[in-house]
């Protein structure tokens, strides 16, 4: 249902459970001639109006409630999936195969639950809820189809209904299990009972006709079943099929198969099929009758030829060849061990030059790896400027995380860092009115910011309201009050070319830009650096240090704003709250 339809239902019973709103909506609708015998999915297709569909769902819901009390849990869940088409619905969503496997897993879990002493859908739902409460949620079902890029090992019986690009059928020379036909007492569903005859006086044991008849019948039935199993194995492959078996006397076996293959009939003789001991007894005689064998194995090809558009190869691997392959494998293993120990192997493969060229590869844009593709102004400033002896030593091109990130509460109980004090001061400057003329008004602003949770209690206490008022009353503050436009906290991003012509995305935020009466753009950046306590001769000594420290930063701000606004930044100023000093760059 769509949002507006759900909203219309909700308005039927505001403040009450949604199901009560559904019942209120249905009470306003005319009676519905719906049959619960047909599925909800089928009946829904005949109703286009969403209200009629809602009514139809309600009718079927009442029916499902009744059936849930009288039908077994697993049966009810599966019928519910079929009637609503839920299994097909989830199959059409993203990850549909996994979702359908989860639906099947829910059904299997319900069947397992019913084997216990508990019954009913209510107890099953409570069982699932308890598992979630205990953290033992039902894990996703494992899905594995013939399309997965994995090697699947299956018995022939388990492979029924599946197909794979490449199939290996191994142990084709394994003898069939004919133990049932060798028992002394035979029982057959149509031939009855048969057993050996024991002459107790003369101590003689003889086979009886019923016994022989039943054994022959069971043997034929067993051969028929083995042929059906072989058919399943041969039809699982889409592209290639490998039939693998081993025998001690290969030549004798092929010679025997040649005799079996001689027949005027298209099918192998009955005695050949009935006396088969393993799958190769079916396969090899048939292959020896193909004309292709004249070129591959002329000594064993049968005189009876039956052409067919089959494409196959019969490979006979003799013992000597296996020994040679084993020696090659041992040599390869020895080479691998030498490679693992980083020892020279004294051989060069045909790919030696190609690999050497790849290993000697020199990245042509190596200079670009010395800088990030995205940097803040502060990070770029550290990269471009010389080391400042008065500031803390930091690595150039550090990570993108800001040093002004809020610390955990247990650490904030200590004294705030200089960066945190600076952040608090910048927050006040972002909201202060330059028409303020009293310190009490600025203190009231910090309390307001604290109430709005823009400042913490500690941050509000460390803001120097006297220094803020001093800036407002300074020459720069007076010029701002007379400005025609004021822009605060100007966030920007722009592409800057480095000396190596590499493009770097630079991000930053300028504190304040105002436009004076003459239309000039004036850039101001606030600083909370310690001047009085760190420099003995005050700002006279600090001026050159601060100019060197922040000149590159202001140049980047100016360059970015001029590029983005397409207007000239006429003046760039630094204002230091400690002492109230303004420095023009």
C-alpha positions, -999 to 999 in steps of 0.1 A, spaced: 0 0 0 11 36 -6 18 62 20 -14 82 14 -35 50 17 -19 41 50 -24 77 62 -61 75 53 -64 43 74 -46 59 103 -71 88 103 -100 63 109 -88 58 146 -63 83 157 -45 74 189 -56 37 187 -37 7 175 -34 5 137 -53 -27 135 -83 -9 152 -80 17 124 -81 -11 98 -113 -25 114 -129 9 114 -121 14 77 -136 -20 69 -167 -12 88 -174 17 64 -171 -6 34 -199 -26 18 -200 -64 23 -175 -83 3 -184 -116 -15 -150 -133 -9 -143 -170 -8 -116 -183 15 -113 -215 -5 -93 -198 -33 -59 -182 -25 -56 -146 -14 -32 -140 -43 -57 -151 -69 -86 -131 -55 -65 -100 -50 -58 -99 -88 -96 -93 -94 -98 -62 -72 -81 -29 -83 -95 -7 -56 -71 -7 -25 -100 -6 -1 -115 -37 -15 -81 -54 -13 -78 -43 23 -112 -58 30 -102 -90 12 -70 -93 33 -90 -89 65 -114 -117 55 -85 -140 47 -67 -130 79 -97 -142 100 -96 -175 80 -58 -178 86 -64 -172 124 -88 -201 125 -66 -224 105 -36 -216 126 -53 -232 156 -63 -264 138 -35 -270 113 0 -282 120 25 -254 122 48 -263 93 18 -270 70 2 -237 79 33 -217 73 39 -233 39 3 -228 28 5 -192 39 35 -186 18 18 -202 -12 -15 -183 -8 1 -149 -4 29 -155 -30 54 -144 -4 81 -168 -15 79 -155 -51 78 -119 -38 111 -121 -18 127 -139 -47 122 -108 -68 140 -85 -43 177 -79 -41 194 -110 -27 163 -129 -36 180 -163 -36 192 -158 -1 158 -145 10 140 -176 -4 165 -198 14 157 -180 46 120 -186 40 127 -223 35 149 -223 66 119 -209 86 97 -237 73 124 -263 83 127 -248 117 90 -250 122 90 -287 113 118 -293 138 99 -274 164 68 -296 159 89 -327 167 91 -314 203 64 -315 229 54 -279 220 27 -271 195 11 -240 179 22 -208 162 20 -188 194 46 -209 212 68 -210 180 68 -172 179 77 -171 216 105 -195 209 119 -172 182 115 -142 205 135 -159 233 162 -168 208 165 -131 198 165 -120 234 193 -144 242 213 -133 212 209 -166 195 191 -153 164 183 -176 135 213 -175 112 208 -170 75 204 -201 55 233 -212 34 226 -211 -4 246 -231 -29 234 -238 -64 250 -253 -94 258 -218 -106 282 -211 -77 319 -209 -85 328 -238 -62 337 -275 -65 307 -295 -53 311 -332 -43 278 -352 -45 267 -387 -48 249 -395 -81 216 -398 -62 221 -363 -47 229 -348 -81 194 -355 -95 179 -324 -110 212 -305 -110 235 -295 -138 271 -283 -138 295 -270 -165 321 -297 -158 314 -331 -141 339 -357 -129 324 -392 -123 351 -411 -104 356 -448 -94 339 -461 -125 356 -495 -119 340 -500 -85 320 -532 -84 282 -531 -80 268 -542 -47 251 -575 -55 250 -589 -20 212 -592 -20 212 -617 -49 238 -639 -31 218 -646 0 207 -682 6 171 -671 13 154 -649 -13 122 -630 -10 106 -612 -40 75 -590 -41 60 -609 -71 79 -642 -73 75 -650 -36 99 -670 -14 129 -691 -25 157 -708 -6 183 -735 -10 173 -772 -3 191 -789 26 192 -827 27 200 -834 63 204 -871 59 230 -869 31 242 -835 42 238 -820 8 228 -784 0 212 -777 -34 199 -746 -52 162 -747 -60 144 -733 -91 125 -706 -71 158 -695 -56 176 -693 -89 146 -675 -105 144 -649 -78 182 -644 -79 181 -638 -116 151 -615 -114 169 -594 -86 201 -593 -106 183 -579 -136 164 -554 -115 198 -544 -99 214 -540 -134 184 -518 -145 188 -496 -115 225 -493 -121 219 -483 -157 194 -456 -145 220 -443 -120 246 -442 -148 222 -422 -170 218 -397 -142 256 -394 -139 261 -389 -177 235 -362 -180 247 -339 -153 273 -321 -174 266 -292 -196 300 -288 -213 325 -315 -203 322 -350 -187 351 -369 -173 347 -406 -165 376 -419 -144 384 -454 -133 414 -476 -126 423 -512 -134 453 -534 -128 453 -551 -163 443 -524 -188 453 -543 -219 435 -575 -208 404 -554 -199 403 -537 -233 408 -570 -251 378 -584 -231 357 -553 -239 365 -558 -276 349 -592 -275 318 -579 -257 314 -551 -283 311 -576 -312 274 -577 -320 251 -571 -350 227 -552 -328 228 -515 -320 224 -523 -283 250 -543 -264 240 -579 -260 219 -588 -230 245 -611 -215 270 -582 -216 247 -559 -198 235 -585 -173 270 -597 -164 284 -561 -159 303 -557 -127 308 -519 -128 300 -488 -149 329 -493 -173 314 -526 -184 286 -505 -199 307 -476 -212 339 -490 -227 323 -517 -251 300 -489 -265 330 -466 -271 350 -493 -289 322 -496 -315 327 -459 -325 347 -453 -358 368 -427 -339 386 -455 -321 403 -465 -353 427 -436 -349 431 -436 -312 432 -473 -303 433 -493 -335 442 -525 -316 410 -526 -296 385 -512 -320 355 -535 -326 346 -548 -360 310 -537 -355 309 -499 -361 280 -476 -351 287 -440 -361 275 -412 -338 281 -375 -335 297 -379 -302 329 -361 -293 351 -379 -268 386 -391 -260 396 -424 -244 429 -419 -225 447 -449 -211 473 -438 -186 498 -467 -180 519 -473 -149 551 -460 -164 534 -427 -174 521 -423 -139 556 -429 -125 569 -402 -149 542 -378 -138 550 -386 -102 587 -377 -108 576 -345 -124 554 -337 -95 583 -343 -71 605 -320 -91 579 -293 -91 575 -297 -53 613 -294 -48 613 -262 -70 585 -247 -49 604 -254 -17 634 -236 -31 612 -207 -40 597 -205 -5 632 -204 9 641 -177 -16 669 -198 -32 678 -196 -69 663 -225 -89 687 -221 -119 659 -221 -145 642 -195 -165 607 -198 -177 593 -184 -209 577 -156 -188 609 -145 -172 613 -113 -193 576 -104 -189 577 -109 -151 610 -90 -148 596 -61 -167 565 -60 -144 587 -62 -112 609 -33 -124 579 -12 -131 583 24 -120 551 43 -113 551 74 -135 532 96 -111 552 89 -80 552 125 -68 514 124 -66 517 97 -39 534 122 -15 501 141 -10 465 133 -4 439 138 -32 418 156 -5 432 179 22 421 205 46 436 240 46 454 232 79 470 200 65 480 217 33 495 246 53 517 221 73 528 207 40 538 240 25 553 260 54 586 255 72 586 240 107 575 264 133 597 262 165 569 277 186 543 252 177 540 215 185 557 193 160 532 174 138 537 151 109 529 166 75 499 152 56 484 137 87 450 120 86 418 138 77 404 136 113 402 171 129 422 178 160 392 197 173 369 166 177 351 164 210 368 143 236 350 118 258 333 131 289 357 115 313 385 134 296 366 166 294 367 168 332 402 180 329 414 214 316 403 221 281 430 221 254 439 252 234 421 238 203 389 233 223 391 268 237 395 281 202 365 261 190 344 276 218 355 311 209 348 306 172 312 294 182 306 326 201 320 347 172 297 329 148 266 340 167 276 374 183 260 406 171 286 433 163 262 458 178 268 445 213 283 472 235 284 455 270 301 425 283 269 413 300 253 410 266 280 387 254 278 366 286 241 363 280 248 350 245 272 323 259 245 312 283 220 310 254 244 289 234 249 267 265 212 262 268 209 252 231 238 227 237 260 245 212 285 250 241 292 228 271 293 242 306 331 242 306 334 257 272 310 286 282 332 293 312 365 295 293 352 320 266 369 353 273 339 377 269 362 407 276 384 398 246 353 393 224 340 428 234 374 443 228 374 429 192 339 445 186 352 478 199 384 476 178 390 493 145 382 460 127 350 456 147 340 492 139 346 485 101 324 454 104 296 473 120 297 497 90 299 469 65 273 464 37 276 426 38 289 401 65 296 364 58 306 341 87 319 306 87 323 303 49 329 266 41 345 260 7 360 233 -15 381 239 -46 406 222 -68 442 234 -64 471 225 -87 504 216 -70 538 223 -83 538 188 -99 505 197 -117 486 173 -94 450 182 -86 442 183 -49 407 189 -34 412 216 -7 385 221 19 384 247 46 363 273 64 370 311 66 359 328 98 346 361 84 345 381 52 328 416 51 322 441 23 331 477 33 314 509 20 338 509 -10 329 474 -21 361 458 -9 361 422 4 379 420 38 390 386 51 394 381 89 407 349 107 403 346 145 432 332 165 434 322 202 472 316 203 489 325 236 508 357 231 513 373 265 525 342 284 547 327 256 565 358 242 586 379 266 584 411 245 548 406 237 533 411 203 565 428 189 583 395 193 553 374 183 544 393 151 570 377 128 564 343 142 526 345 137 530 361 103 552 331 92 528 306 109 496 318 93 506 336 61 503 304 40 468 296 55 454 331 48 469 329 13 450 296 7 418 312 20 422 342 -2 430 320 -33 400 298 -27 375 326 -22 387 346 -51 385 315 -74 350 306 -61 335 341 -59 354 354 -89 360 386 -68 392 400 -53 400 398 -16 414 432 -10 427 427 26 435 397 48 437 401 86 446 380 116 430 389 149 446 375 182 422 376 211 451 373 236 460 410 239 436 422 211 462 424 183 453 428 146 478 418 120 474 426 83 490 401 59 
